[in-house]
Amino acid sequence: MTDQRNGVVAGVDAHLDEHHVAVLDAQGRLLETAAFPTTGEGYARLIGWLRGHGPIDRVGVESSGAYAAGLVRALLAHGIRVVEVNQPHPHARQRRGKSDPLDAELAARAALSRTASALPKQTSGIVEAIRQLSVARNGALKARTAARQQLDSLIITAPEQLRGKLRQARTLKARTRLCLQLRPDSNRLHQPAEAAKLALRSLGRRIRDLEHELSELDRQLEQLVHAAAPRTSQLFALGTQSTSQLLVTAGQNIDRLRGEASFAKICAAAPIQASSGRTSRHRLDYGGDRQANRALHMIAVCRLRHCQRTQAYAARRKAEGLNRREILRCLKRYIARETYHTLRADLEALNST
């Protein structure tokens, strides 16, 4: 028996300036398509337009965590069910072409057939605040690394007298402090020595400012992470950065995941069969959220170095014939299971308050 739904199903192809929407009836017939601006007024018009076609069963949305994040918040605030839709398959685009109304229709059909059933992340709580600060911190960290590399390169190619003075300091941090003390002559910047002083001092100031920015972001992130996940942050080898990444990957509405296996799959820690003939083995997963996988990897490496229980487990699995990569894969799967349960407890307590 087919599932008889009385409501309409919509699909949204999200863009920066406007969203294209398509509406299907319960039998899959295309009713209408339209485009709406990405503003609060545009979201209100879009919701009113959808309700004009009848009760809304669900809305399939592309880019629910990027271009359509504001629309998803507006739909959820009006009690409309939203499912996350991937981009259309290349075969569909090859057969039917590519246009924004067509992409919206394909999103609606994915939602109607329940091919797309994943719930989008909630972006109106503390986990979203943690994500935003983490994005700023990662950008500042990359900028500081680039500035340090540029400063080191300029010191290597600086005139001999200046280079000899700066290389007296053994660490790059100490050389940065020396660069802050340089006083170039603005009237002689046509000379390489004075230009090098100005460039090095500029890079030193940039590094200093970025270090202050990182310290401030780390302090704020630590407070938010401890408030959002007190149990998880107390686990062995889980620092502020790894806990914040796992929080962002799970989302504040962690109940959208079916269980710890789903969380492991998202973190690219689920075992993948790689058996053949008499060989029975699993391999590492190369999909999923690579940043979450990196966080699990760093936790596993830290525990291998400092946790006696983990060292004993690794020795036992090595005696069974597993190599280091396979042992790390198993450890990441166990860490994903452990952190899922603590994250779920933390977020349920947070949402209940």
C-alpha positions as CSV (number, residue, x, y, z in Angstrom):
1,M,0.0,0.0,0.0
2,T,1.3,3.5,-0.9
3,D,1.6,6.1,1.8
4,Q,-1.3,8.5,1.3
5,R,-0.3,12.0,2.2
6,N,-2.7,14.9,1.9
7,G,-0.1,17.7,2.2
8,V,2.2,19.2,-0.4
9,V,5.9,18.7,-0.5
10,A,8.3,21.5,-1.5
11,G,12.0,21.6,-2.5
12,V,14.4,24.6,-2.3
13,D,17.4,25.3,-4.4
14,A,19.3,27.8,-2.2
15,H,21.5,30.6,-3.5
16,L,23.1,33.7,-2.0
17,D,20.5,36.3,-3.2
18,E,17.4,34.2,-3.8
19,H,15.9,30.8,-3.2
20,H,14.0,28.9,-5.9
21,V,11.1,26.8,-4.6
22,A,9.1,24.0,-6.3
23,V,5.9,22.5,-4.9
24,L,4.6,18.9,-5.6
25,D,1.3,17.4,-4.7
26,A,1.1,14.0,-2.9
27,Q,1.1,12.2,-6.3
28,G,4.3,13.9,-7.4
29,R,2.7,16.4,-9.9
30,L,4.5,19.7,-10.2
31,L,2.2,22.5,-9.0
32,E,4.3,25.6,-9.3
33,T,7.8,27.1,-9.0
34,A,8.8,30.5,-7.8
35,A,11.8,32.5,-6.5
36,F,12.1,34.5,-3.3
37,P,14.8,36.9,-1.9
38,T,16.9,35.7,1.0
39,T,15.6,38.2,3.5
40,G,13.2,38.0,6.4
41,E,10.4,39.4,4.3
42,G,11.3,37.0,1.6
43,Y,11.1,34.0,4.0
44,A,7.7,35.2,5.2
45,R,6.4,35.4,1.6
46,L,7.9,32.0,0.8
47,I,6.1,30.4,3.7
48,G,2.8,32.1,2.9
49,W,3.1,31.0,-0.7
50,L,3.7,27.4,0.3
51,R,0.7,27.4,2.6
52,G,-1.4,28.7,-0.2
53,H,-1.0,25.3,-1.9
54,G,-2.4,23.4,1.1
55,P,-1.0,21.8,4.3
56,I,2.8,21.4,4.1
57,D,4.1,17.9,4.7
58,R,7.8,18.6,4.5
59,V,10.3,20.8,2.7
60,G,13.6,19.5,1.2
61,V,16.3,22.1,1.3
62,E,19.8,22.1,-0.3
63,S,22.7,23.8,1.6
64,S,20.8,23.8,4.8
65,G,23.9,24.7,6.8
66,A,25.1,27.4,4.4
67,Y,23.0,29.5,2.0
68,A,19.7,28.2,3.3
69,A,20.6,28.4,7.1
70,G,18.3,31.4,7.6
71,L,15.4,29.9,5.7
72,V,15.7,26.6,7.7
73,R,15.5,28.6,10.9
74,A,12.4,30.4,9.6
75,L,10.7,27.2,8.5
76,L,11.4,25.5,11.8
77,A,10.1,28.5,13.7
78,H,6.8,28.1,11.9
79,G,6.6,24.4,12.7
80,I,7.4,23.1,9.2
81,R,9.3,19.9,8.9
82,V,12.6,20.3,7.0
83,V,14.8,17.6,5.5
84,E,18.3,18.0,4.2
85,V,18.8,17.3,0.5
86,N,22.0,16.6,-1.4
87,Q,22.8,18.0,-4.8
88,P,21.0,16.2,-7.7
89,H,22.8,13.2,-9.1
90,P,24.9,13.9,-12.2
91,H,22.8,11.4,-14.1
92,A,19.7,13.4,-13.5
93,R,21.4,16.6,-14.6
94,Q,22.6,14.8,-17.7
95,R,19.1,13.7,-18.6
96,R,17.1,16.8,-17.7
97,G,19.6,19.6,-17.8
98,K,20.5,22.2,-15.2
99,S,18.4,25.1,-14.0
100,D,17.5,26.5,-10.6
101,P,13.7,25.6,-10.8
102,L,14.7,22.1,-12.0
103,D,17.1,21.7,-9.0
104,A,14.3,22.8,-6.7
105,E,11.9,20.2,-8.3
106,L,14.5,17.5,-7.9
107,A,14.9,18.4,-4.2
108,A,11.2,18.2,-3.7
109,R,11.1,14.8,-5.4
110,A,13.9,13.6,-3.1
111,A,11.8,14.7,-0.1
112,L,8.6,13.2,-1.5
113,S,10.2,9.8,-2.1
114,R,11.9,9.9,1.3
115,T,15.2,9.4,-0.4
116,A,16.2,12.5,1.6
117,S,15.3,12.0,5.3
118,A,18.2,13.6,7.2
119,L,17.2,16.4,9.6
120,P,19.4,19.5,9.4
121,K,21.4,20.7,12.3
122,Q,19.9,23.2,14.7
123,T,21.7,26.5,14.3
124,S,20.0,28.6,17.0
125,G,21.9,27.5,20.2
126,I,25.2,27.4,21.9
127,V,26.7,24.8,19.5
128,E,26.2,27.2,16.6
129,A,28.0,29.9,18.7
130,I,30.9,27.4,19.2
131,R,31.0,26.7,15.5
132,Q,31.3,30.4,14.7
133,L,34.1,31.0,17.2
134,S,35.9,27.9,15.9
135,V,35.8,29.2,12.3
136,A,37.3,32.5,13.5
137,R,40.0,30.7,15.5
138,N,40.9,28.4,12.6
139,G,41.3,31.4,10.3
140,A,43.5,33.2,12.9
141,L,45.6,30.1,13.4
142,K,46.2,29.7,9.6
143,A,47.1,33.4,9.3
144,R,49.6,33.2,12.2
145,T,51.2,30.2,10.6
146,A,51.5,32.0,7.3
147,A,52.9,35.1,8.9
148,R,55.5,33.1,10.8
149,Q,56.6,31.3,7.6
150,Q,56.9,34.7,5.8
151,L,58.9,36.2,8.7
152,D,61.3,33.2,8.7
153,S,61.8,33.5,4.9
154,L,62.5,37.2,5.1
155,I,65.1,36.7,7.8
156,I,66.9,34.1,5.6
157,T,67.0,36.6,2.7
158,A,67.7,39.7,4.7
159,P,71.0,41.6,4.4
160,E,73.9,40.0,6.3
161,Q,74.1,42.4,9.2
162,L,70.4,42.3,9.9
163,R,70.2,38.6,9.4
164,G,73.1,38.0,11.8
165,K,71.4,40.1,14.5
166,L,68.1,38.3,14.2
167,R,69.5,34.8,14.0
168,Q,71.1,35.3,17.4
169,A,67.7,34.3,18.9
170,R,67.3,30.6,18.6
171,T,63.5,30.3,18.4
172,L,61.1,31.9,16.0
173,K,59.2,33.4,18.9
174,A,62.3,35.2,20.2
175,R,63.1,36.4,16.6
176,T,59.6,37.8,16.4
177,R,60.2,39.9,19.6
178,L,63.4,41.2,18.0
179,C,61.5,42.2,14.9
180,L,59.1,44.3,17.0
181,Q,62.1,46.3,18.2
182,L,63.3,47.2,14.7
183,R,63.1,50.9,13.7
184,P,63.3,51.4,9.9
185,D,64.2,54.8,8.4
186,S,61.2,55.9,6.3
187,N,63.4,58.1,4.2
188,R,65.7,55.2,3.1
189,L,63.1,52.6,2.3
190,H,64.6,52.3,-1.2
191,Q,67.5,50.4,0.5
192,P,66.9,46.7,1.0
193,A,68.1,46.8,4.7
194,E,65.5,49.5,5.7
195,A,62.7,47.8,3.7
196,A,63.5,44.5,5.3
197,K,63.2,46.1,8.8
198,L,59.8,47.6,7.9
199,A,58.6,44.3,6.5
200,L,59.8,42.3,9.5
201,R,58.3,44.7,12.0
202,S,55.0,44.5,10.1
203,L,55.0,40.7,10.2
204,G,56.0,40.8,13.9
205,R,53.1,43.0,14.8
206,R,50.7,40.8,12.8
207,I,51.9,37.7,14.6
208,R,51.5,39.5,18.0
209,D,48.0,40.7,17.2
210,L,47.0,37.2,16.0
211,E,48.3,35.6,19.1
212,H,46.2,38.0,21.2
213,E,43.2,37.1,19.1
214,L,43.8,33.4,19.5
215,S,44.2,33.8,23.3
216,E,40.8,35.6,23.5
217,L,39.1,33.1,21.2
218,D,40.5,30.2,23.2
219,R,39.3,31.6,26.4
220,Q,35.8,32.2,25.2
221,L,35.7,28.8,23.5
222,E,36.8,27.0,26.7
223,Q,33.9,28.6,28.6
224,L,31.3,27.7,26.0
225,V,32.5,24.1,25.6
226,H,32.5,23.5,29.3
227,A,29.0,24.9,29.6
228,A,27.7,22.9,26.6
229,A,29.5,19.5,27.2
230,P,30.9,19.2,30.8
231,R,30.9,15.4,30.7
232,T,32.6,15.1,27.4
233,S,35.3,17.7,28.1
234,Q,36.3,15.6,31.2
235,L,37.1,12.5,29.2
236,F,40.8,11.6,28.8
237,A,42.6,13.5,26.0
238,L,39.6,15.6,25.0
239,G,40.6,19.2,25.0
240,T,38.7,22.3,24.0
241,Q,39.3,22.0,20.3
242,S,38.5,18.4,19.9
243,T,35.4,18.6,22.0
244,S,34.2,21.7,20.1
245,Q,34.7,19.9,16.8
246,L,32.7,16.9,17.9
247,L,29.9,19.1,19.2
248,V,29.8,20.9,15.8
249,T,29.7,17.6,13.9
250,A,26.9,16.2,16.1
251,G,24.9,19.4,16.2
252,Q,22.8,20.6,19.1
253,N,19.9,18.3,18.0
254,I,21.9,15.2,18.3
255,D,18.7,13.2,18.4
256,R,18.6,13.6,14.6
257,L,21.2,10.7,14.6
258,R,19.8,7.2,14.9
259,G,22.6,6.1,17.3
260,E,26.3,5.9,17.9
261,A,26.8,4.0,14.6
262,S,25.5,7.0,12.8
263,F,27.7,9.3,14.7
264,A,30.7,7.1,13.9
265,K,29.7,7.2,10.2
266,I,29.6,11.0,10.2
267,C,33.0,11.1,11.8
268,A,34.4,8.8,9.2
269,A,35.2,6.2,11.9
270,A,32.9,3.4,10.8
271,P,34.6,0.2,9.6
272,I,34.6,-0.5,5.9
273,Q,34.8,-4.1,4.7
274,A,38.0,-4.8,2.8
275,S,37.8,-8.6,2.8
276,S,38.8,-10.8,-0.1
277,G,39.2,-14.6,-0.3
278,R,40.7,-15.9,2.9
279,T,41.5,-12.4,4.1
280,S,39.0,-10.9,6.4
281,R,39.7,-7.3,7.4
282,H,38.3,-3.8,7.6
283,R,39.9,-0.6,6.3
284,L,39.8,3.1,7.3
285,D,36.8,5.2,6.1
286,Y,37.8,8.0,3.7
287,G,34.4,9.8,3.8
288,G,32.5,11.8,6.5
289,D,33.6,14.9,8.3
290,R,37.4,15.0,8.0
291,Q,37.8,17.5,10.8
292,A,35.9,15.3,13.2
293,N,38.0,12.3,12.0
294,R,41.1,14.4,12.7
295,A,39.9,15.1,16.2
296,L,39.3,11.4,16.9
297,H,42.7,10.7,15.5
298,M,44.5,13.1,17.8
299,I,42.6,11.7,20.8
300,A,43.6,8.2,19.8
301,V,47.3,9.2,19.4
302,C,47.3,11.0,22.7
303,R,45.8,8.0,24.5
304,L,48.3,5.7,22.9
305,R,51.1,7.7,24.4
306,H,49.7,8.4,27.8
307,C,46.9,6.0,28.7
308,Q,48.0,2.6,30.0
309,R,44.7,0.9,29.2
310,T,44.9,2.1,25.6
311,Q,48.5,0.9,25.3
312,A,47.5,-2.6,26.6
313,Y,44.7,-2.7,24.1
314,A,47.1,-1.8,21.3
315,A,49.6,-4.4,22.3
316,R,46.9,-7.1,22.4
317,R,45.6,-6.2,18.9
318,K,49.1,-6.0,17.5
319,A,49.7,-9.6,18.8
320,E,46.5,-10.5,16.9
321,G,48.1,-9.3,13.6
322,L,46.7,-5.8,13.2
323,N,49.0,-3.0,12.0
324,R,49.1,0.5,13.4
325,R,46.5,1.9,10.9
326,E,44.0,-0.8,11.8
327,I,44.6,-0.3,15.5
328,L,44.0,3.4,15.1
329,R,40.8,2.7,13.2
330,C,39.5,0.5,16.0
331,L,40.4,3.1,18.6
332,K,38.7,5.9,16.7
333,R,35.5,3.7,16.5
334,Y,35.6,3.1,20.3
335,I,36.2,6.8,21.0
336,A,33.3,7.7,18.7
337,R,31.0,5.4,20.7
338,E,32.2,6.8,24.0
339,T,31.9,10.5,23.0
340,Y,28.5,9.9,21.4
341,H,27.0,8.8,24.7
342,T,28.5,11.6,26.7
343,L,27.6,14.2,24.1
344,R,24.1,12.9,24.0
345,A,23.8,13.2,27.8
346,D,25.3,16.7,27.7
347,L,23.1,18.0,25.0
348,E,19.9,16.5,26.4
349,A,20.7,18.2,29.7
350,L,21.4,21.4,27.9
351,N,18.3,21.4,25.8
352,S,16.1,20.5,28.8
353,T,17.2,23.7,30.5
